[in-house]
Amino acid sequence: MARIKPVRHEDRLTLVEHLDELRTRLIVCAITVAVAFGLCFWQNHWILDVLNEPLPNDIKPITLSVTEPFITTMTVSAYMALLLAAPVILYQLYAFVLPAFSPTERRIALPILLLFPFLFIAGIVFGYFVVLDPAVKFLTNFNDAQFDIQVRARDYYSFVSLTLLSMGLLFQIPMVIIALTRLGITTPRQLRRSRRFAYLGCAVLAALLPSVDPVTMVLETVPLILLYELSIVLASLLGRSNSDSAPAAVTPEGSG
């Protein structure tokens, strides 16, 4: 495997050199995922116990086939391996595309790329500790006198994975808004004026998530609204580019 050399914006690489760098970074990502998968499969009992924690004490995931326990364990281990390897994968992607940016573009992209892993992890943590527990308890206790409620392992872990992944992605709202403001597509003032529509959009996004109960929708809508407000603050601090510098240049002429 070739050694990865740092590339500057002024460097001119051939197509073969670009492909060689891409291959090397993909190999690094593959090795990282493989190591993370081995670690997660080794600790699969602990991972499954953590994922089963939101379930009521009298409910344990069931399987309906001979191969389902093994396949489900492999699938959960793969999900967790991707989660653990995400920082390395994001760094390799960042290091590969950053040299293509000009210094101005790099100032726009840098805070966005740095925010992505932190917001993603924050969304997963929030989803597990705040959203998942009340959602599972509400759904498994709904009409429990009329149903013999059993939880299939494959469906439950799929529900958990989609819920956590959705929260991780939805927590990227500040990153998207910062990108829009730094590119001059919108401004913090316009974002403040559009609060009502943004709040409605947050409620719609929460309704589109895998969970369908009203308790989970409220728990997901509130942080989305807070993230939108945080986005306005961050956009005011980090997004001052052409849209904010233009009024400053016009003001002296208007006053004169």
Secondary structure, DSSP 4 states (H G I P E B T S, - for coil): -PPPPP--TT----HHHHHHHHHHHHHHHHHHHHHHHHHHHHTHHHHHHHHHTTS-TT---B--SSSHHHHHHHHHHHHHHHHHHHHHHHHHHHHHHGGGS-HHHHHHHHHHHHHHHHHHHHHHHHIIIIIIHHHHHHHHHTTTTT-----BHHHHHHHHHHHHHHHHHHTTHHHHHHHHHHTTS--HHHHHHTHHHHHHHHHHHHHHSS--SHHHHHHHHHHHHHHHHHHHHHHHHH--SHHHHHHHHHHHHHH-
